[in-house]
Amino acid sequence: MSDAPPTMLTADGVCYSFDGQHDFLVDVSLTVRAGECWGIVGPNGAGKSTLLRLLGGLARPSRGSIQLDAALLSALSAIERAKRIAYMPQRVPTAPGLTAGEVVLLGRYPHRGLGLFESGRDVSIARDAMALTETIQYIDRPIGSLSGGEAQRVHLAAAMAQAPQVLLLDEPTTALDWRHQLAIFEILRRLSEERRVAVVVVTHDLNLAGRYCDSVLLLNQGRAVCSGPAGEVLRPDVLSPVFAVTVKAVAIDGRQVAMLVPSEAGDDGAASVKGLE
């Protein structure tokens, strides 16, 4: 067994600006360790996707720093980052002409070295990822022939095939039905618990975040409102003013989980949750 310390991805006082938007993110800090699953939540435009891109090294902070273990992320080459960090955006570029199996094999590219073709081990890892995401039946199907939800799961399999130490996902369940939403978050929990992957997932689903994430970062207007254990962040008194709607806590599997109720701020929302409490 390796004596190397466990993976740790750290954002320290990160700020981000771009043309026309000064300080879009302000002084955001986050530490994600091996075996942890973090959720990033917040209203539209809060900076969630931008923070995820910064954590993946796809953009650089205007101030502050991001480190992967002892190294500045900006000091690592693109191929070194790709060996250790997998990033799945909301909208994955199309890959016309490729089958689903070939798309997943692209996840092995950073590990091929000078070889032009994938090895038997690469194929085995890719097939394992497809089996876990229930996409193995699409292995020979053109990626363009799949539904949005099916393609979403194929791209998740490609990210998993990278065998990353850190897995970053931006709204991975957007196009999925309830069964596959739960299945994807179950996979993320298994990756963090069994394979010690550090997982960070941006999601609008507070119930999934509360049920599956160890910790949660709540962003609003580019600033961290609250950060810590999911049960401490996903509370009605914390969420209601941020989302400007009524939030109720209901019991799910014996745990109190925050549920977003679509009613105006200040409304008790009693009719909306009747029968759930």
Backbone hydrogen bonds, N-H to C=O, Kabsch-Sander energy under -0.5 kcal/mol:
donor,donor_aa,acceptor,acceptor_aa,energy
9,L,32,V,-2.8
10,T,8,M,-0.5
10,T,67,Q,-2.9
11,A,30,L,-3.4
12,D,10,T,-0.5
12,D,65,S,-3.1
13,G,11,A,-0.6
14,V,28,V,-2.8
15,C,63,R,-2.3
16,Y,25,L,-2.0
18,F,21,Q,-2.1
21,Q,18,F,-2.8
24,F,16,Y,-1.9
24,F,21,Q,-0.6
25,L,16,Y,-1.8
26,V,222,G,-2.9
28,V,14,V,-2.6
30,L,11,A,-2.3
32,V,9,L,-2.9
34,A,7,T,-2.1
36,E,33,R,-2.0
38,W,36,E,-0.5
38,W,199,V,-3.3
39,G,215,S,-2.4
40,I,201,V,-2.4
41,V,39,G,-0.5
41,V,217,L,-2.4
46,A,43,P,-1.6
51,L,47,G,-2.4
52,L,48,K,-2.0
53,R,49,S,-2.2
54,L,50,T,-2.1
55,L,51,L,-2.4
56,G,52,L,-1.4
57,G,54,L,-1.3
58,L,53,R,-2.4
59,A,53,R,-0.8
62,S,15,C,-1.9
63,R,15,C,-1.3
65,S,12,D,-1.8
67,Q,10,T,-2.7
68,L,71,A,-2.7
69,D,8,M,-3.5
69,D,67,Q,-0.6
71,A,68,L,-1.9
73,L,66,I,-2.9
75,A,72,L,-1.4
76,L,72,L,-0.5
76,L,73,L,-1.2
81,R,77,S,-2.5
82,A,78,A,-2.2
83,K,79,I,-1.4
84,R,80,E,-0.9
84,R,81,R,-0.8
85,I,81,R,-3.5
86,A,166,V,-2.7
88,M,168,L,-2.6
92,V,90,Q,-0.7
98,L,95,A,-1.8
100,A,138,Y,-0.7
100,A,141,R,-2.4
101,G,139,I,-2.1
103,V,99,T,-2.1
104,V,100,A,-2.1
105,L,101,G,-1.9
106,L,102,E,-1.2
107,G,104,V,-1.5
108,R,105,L,-1.9
109,Y,106,L,-1.6
111,H,108,R,-1.6
112,R,109,Y,-1.7
115,G,112,R,-1.8
123,V,119,S,-2.1
124,S,120,G,-2.2
125,I,121,R,-2.6
126,A,122,D,-2.4
127,R,123,V,-2.5
128,D,124,S,-2.1
129,A,125,I,-2.1
130,M,126,A,-2.1
131,A,127,R,-2.2
132,L,128,D,-2.2
133,T,129,A,-1.6
134,E,131,A,-1.1
135,T,130,M,-3.1
136,I,130,M,-0.9
138,Y,135,T,-2.2
139,I,136,I,-1.5
141,R,138,Y,-2.1
143,I,98,L,-2.8
145,S,142,P,-1.9
146,L,143,I,-1.3
151,A,147,S,-2.8
152,Q,148,G,-2.0
153,R,149,G,-1.7
154,V,150,E,-1.8
155,H,151,A,-2.4
156,L,152,Q,-1.7
157,A,153,R,-2.1
158,A,154,V,-1.9
159,A,155,H,-1.9
160,M,156,L,-2.5
161,A,157,A,-2.2
162,Q,158,A,-0.7
162,Q,159,A,-0.8
163,A,160,M,-2.0
165,Q,84,R,-1.7
166,V,84,R,-2.3
167,L,198,A,-2.8
168,L,86,A,-3.2
168,L,166,V,-0.5
169,L,200,V,-2.6
170,D,88,M,-2.7
171,E,169,L,-0.7
171,E,202,V,-2.1
174,T,171,E,-1.3
176,L,173,T,-1.5
181,Q,177,D,-2.4
182,L,178,W,-2.4
183,A,179,R,-2.1
184,I,180,H,-2.5
185,F,181,Q,-2.0
186,E,182,L,-2.3
187,I,183,A,-2.1
188,L,184,I,-2.3
189,R,185,F,-2.1
190,R,186,E,-2.3
191,L,187,I,-2.7
192,S,188,L,-2.1
193,E,189,R,-3.0
194,E,190,R,-2.9
195,R,190,R,-1.0
195,R,191,L,-0.7
197,V,191,L,-2.2
198,A,165,Q,-2.9
199,V,36,E,-2.8
199,V,197,V,-0.7
200,V,167,L,-2.7
201,V,38,W,-2.7
202,V,169,L,-3.0
203,T,40,I,-1.9
206,L,204,H,-1.1
209,A,205,D,-2.1
210,G,206,L,-2.6
211,R,207,N,-2.0
212,Y,208,L,-2.4
213,C,209,A,-2.0
214,D,37,C,-1.9
215,S,37,C,-1.6
216,V,228,G,-2.9
217,L,39,G,-2.8
218,L,216,V,-0.5
218,L,226,C,-2.9
219,L,41,V,-2.7
219,L,217,L,-0.6
220,N,223,R,-2.3
222,G,46,A,-1.7
223,R,220,N,-1.4
225,V,218,L,-3.0
225,V,223,R,-0.6
226,C,218,L,-1.1
228,G,216,V,-1.8
230,A,214,D,-2.1
232,E,229,P,-1.6
233,V,229,P,-1.6
234,L,230,A,-2.8
235,R,233,V,-2.1
238,V,235,R,-1.0
239,L,235,R,-2.8
240,S,236,P,-2.6
242,V,238,V,-0.6
243,F,239,L,-2.6
244,A,240,S,-1.4
245,V,240,S,-1.0
246,T,263,S,-1.2
248,K,259,M,-2.2
250,V,248,K,-0.5
250,V,257,V,-2.3
252,I,250,V,-0.5
252,I,255,R,-3.0
255,R,252,I,-2.0
257,V,250,V,-3.0
257,V,255,R,-0.7
259,M,248,K,-3.5
261,V,246,T,-1.9
263,S,261,V,-2.4
265,A,244,A,-0.8
267,D,264,E,-2.2
273,V,269,G,-1.1
273,V,270,A,-0.6
274,K,270,A,-0.6
276,L,273,V,-2.6
277,E,273,V,-0.8
